[in-house]
Amino acid sequence: MADGGHYYNEHDDRTAPQFRNRNRRGRGSHKGRSYDRSRRDRQRGSHSGGFGGPGPRSRLYDPDGDVTMSDNSQDSNSQHRFNPYGRPFRKGDGRFDRDKRQVKGRGGGGSFRGGNSGGGGKTRSGWYKVTIPHGRKYDKKWLLTALQNICTVPYTPVQYHVDHNRVHFYVDDSSAANALHKCSHKITDTDGYKVEVHINPSAPPSFLLSDLKPEHVEHLKHCMEKRFDASQQALDLNNIRTDPDLVSQNIEVILNRKTTMEAVIKIIEENIPELAGLNLSNNRIHKLDELADLVTKVPHLKTLNLSHNELKSDRELDKVKGLKLVELWLNRNPLCDLFKDQASYISAVRQRFPRLLKLDGHDLPPPIGFDVETPTTIPPCKGSWFGLDEIKAHILQFLQQYYSIYDSGDRQPLLDAYHDGASLSLTTPYSTQNPSRSSLGEYHKDSRNLKRLKDSTVRFRLLKHTRLNVVAFLNELPKTQHDIASFTVDVNTYTNTLLLFTVSGVFKEVAVDGKSRDSTMAFSRVFITVPAGNSGLCVVNDQLFIRMATTEEIRRAFVAPAPTPSSSPVPTLTAPQQEMLTAFSVKSGMNLEWSQG
């Protein structure tokens, strides 16, 4: 939770004007190009910079945005880890003949995934491309649900896919596109950043522009039948683009094209869903978006050969990590050169495929872990747990007093809540993004996140020692208003001399004029306390963690009216009670407020 965004390097909150006519595509976030250079690039049909991709001229000939690879590219960075298997062409068992339905060549027809889609310029197609910058770090279900919840027009996302750090999908309705455009900067992620939504008129999604004719798909089906080994339940598609049966018919089967790969997977799904082995080596594959369908459509797949391809990052494996593979080949891919040694290579692959027993033809040590076959669900969150009613009473009274003072204009009375040798640390989520763009920026400079700080001197400096330093630091933090109703408390340890508990909830910062700011934050605080007096608590260690609240936490926050904060929440006492309280305060050295606790 605290580190949800730490895999990604930067976040750009700059939002360009939407629905504008862009004649130049594929430039990523580089917006400072001069007009002359842009015109020169269009005249040459050259690469347009940014995150990469073909120039506008080349895109006219390739609606899928495929990358052309040279024949010798696979040997430039070769690694001789193993000799990949290559199954001989064998006659099938006639299974492909059992279903003569024509395949339209547009894939499984269910989940439209991945690939670079064609065109993005202004068209009359009625389609719009939705782009979420830095959307890769978000869970797909969370992102789409969050957008659906605040979008005023119902819509169906088409061809959801990831490209670099961005997420794209399509909608075919202008009113839905306009409504989605208005959702930009309305959703806050767990790192405190606003989710951007960019909309641009677009050509139809690439899966609607199939480059395989029905008769070509039928030839492909017969070719795959010849390459299927029924005894091993294995399909060998090694270097299929050079297969004589296809070449003689002038059929170009290039598996790094989205529509072609989807056609292959559909044929597998309809004819050999029990497939156990698949060889896709030597096919210039550079992305695995379409192969993600194998997880549900070919659930028995145990062996996958992706060697001699163009996979450049091990993160591509995340798209197929749902496969229960026991054998995998990846050698002769550029990603193999990214690892410093064999051990780190094996570790990275096994993180995605924990059951893997053989990698690049070499046996691996048996996996260590728990094999859970049945799907498990996270149990619902439970409420507070105190252990004993007596402890509950002490903690609730302590929290009521503590946060009444904390939310008041003066936190100095908190001196009586801390031990002379108390210590405090503040932590915010670890992120490589610019903290100044987050509402947590005020707290980031004092954050003692050990994942970010390696210098022991800085670590020690950020740890506040003695109650004077602790309260002085708390006084420097922004003024707040906590939602007491949101608090949950968990008692971790309690003895006669020690009580350790965690309190979590939400709060808002309060401006000088008394108005709350828009940003709602969440906190989790660990108090280690010792007895003080007859029933009071004294804090010896205070660990405060602050993050941005989730959309659901914001929705539930501050539903009930907040009590008016007061720095002296002492109820009215009778005269005898007041005398006893004064006597105890003198003997214990505590002030009246904390003596009453």
C-alpha positions, 0 to 999 in steps of 0.5 A: 500500500505504501509503495504502490507506485515505486516501480515507476520513475516519474509522473507528469501532471501536465495535461495538454488541451484535449480533442485537438487535431493532431497530425503528428503521432507517436511523440510521447510527451515531447511537446516542444518540437519546432514546426519546421522540424515536424514538417521535415519529419513528415516529409521524410516519413521518418521516426518522430521521436518521443517514446518511439513508433513508426512515423505518420507516413509508414503508419499508412501502410501498417495499421497495427504499428508493427516494427520491422526487424532485420533478419540478422537482429536475433544474432547480434546479442546471442547467448549460448545458454542452450540448444532450443528444441525444435520439433519436426513437422509431423502429421496431426491426428485430424483434429483440425478437420473436425471444425471447418468453421471459417476463422475471421482472423481477429482473435478470441473475440473476448478480451481485446488486448495490447499491441500498438494500434493504428492511427490516432489522427482526426478521422470520421470513424467515430472512434476515440482513443483514451490515454492514461499517462503512467497508467501502467502502475494501476490495476486494470480493474481498479482503474476502469471501475474508478472511471466508470464510477465518476463518468456521467455517460456509460461506456464500454472500453475496447482493446485495453492495453499497455504501451510503455508506461501508458494505458490505452483503450478505445470508445466509439461514442463522442458523448462518452469521450467527452464525459471521460475527458471531464474525469481527468484529475478527478481520481486520486491514487494511493501516492497522492497523484491525480489520474490524467485522462487524455482523449483524441479522435482515432482510427478504428482499433486495429483488431477491426482491420484484420490483415488475414482473409478468411481463406488465408486463415483456413490455409494457416489452420491446415499449416498448424495442423501439420505442425501439431504433435498429438502424442506430445500435445505440442504445436511447433510454430518456429519461424512460421513465416517461412513455412513452404505451404504458406509461402507458396500461397503468398500468405504472410504470417507474421506473429508480431502483428496483433491480428495474426497472433490473435488468429493463431490463438483463436485456432488453438482455442477452437481446436486444441485447447488442451495444448501442453507445449507451444513453440513460438521461437524465431518469429520476431515477437517483441511484445506478449500482449496477445499471449495473455489470452493463453492464460484462460484459453489454453489453461493446460499449457506447461511448455513455452518456447519464446527463444530467438525473438525480440523481447527487450524487457523481462516486464513483458513476462508479467503479461503471461505470468498467469500460465503454470509453466514448468518449461520456458525458453527465453535465450537469444532475446535482448532481455537476457543481456539485462541481467548481471549474472545467471542467478538474477536472471533465474530469480527474475523469471521465477518470480513470474513462474514459481513452478518453473523446473527448466529454463533455456533447457537447463534444470532448475532447483525445485521451487520452494513455496506453498502451492495453493490450487484453489483461488483465495479471496482476501477476507473483509476488513474487520473493526477495532480489536482491543482485547479487554474492555478495560484496555479499550476504555483507556485507549479511547479516552487517550485518543479523544484527549490526544486528538482534541489537542492535536487538532486544536490551534496549540499542540504544546499541551501534548508535552504531558502525553510523552515520556521525557525520553520519547522518540518519534518518526514520520514516514510517507510512501516511497516514490521516485516521482516528484514529491512537490506535485503531491499533497504529501510534499509538506511531509516528504522532507521529514519522511524517514522512509528507510527504503529511500534513505540509505545515509545513517546520519540522515536517518538519525537526524530525522528521528525526533528524540525527547519529548521537547523535540517531539512536540516541537516537531508536531507543532511545525506540521500543518494544522489538521482535522481528524475524522474520529469516526474513521478510526480503527484501533488494533492492540498489538501487545499489552502487559502490566507495564507496556501497551502497544496499539495502532490507530488508523484513520483519515484527516484533512489539513486546515488552512489558516482561515479555518477551512479544510483543504480539498485533499484528504489524507490517511494515516496509521500511527503506532503508539508504544505507551507505559502506565502513567498514574492510576489509569493514564498512558505515557507515550515512549515511541510514536511512529506516524505514517501518512499517505493520500486517502483512496477514493473509497476512503474519501467517499466515506470520510467526514460523513458525521459532523466533526466535534469542535476541537479544544485544547482542554477537553476536561469534563465538569467535575464535582468539588470532591472530584476536583480536590482529588484530581488536584492532589493527584496532579501535585503528587504525580507531576502531571497536569490536570488534564492528563491526571484525569486520564 
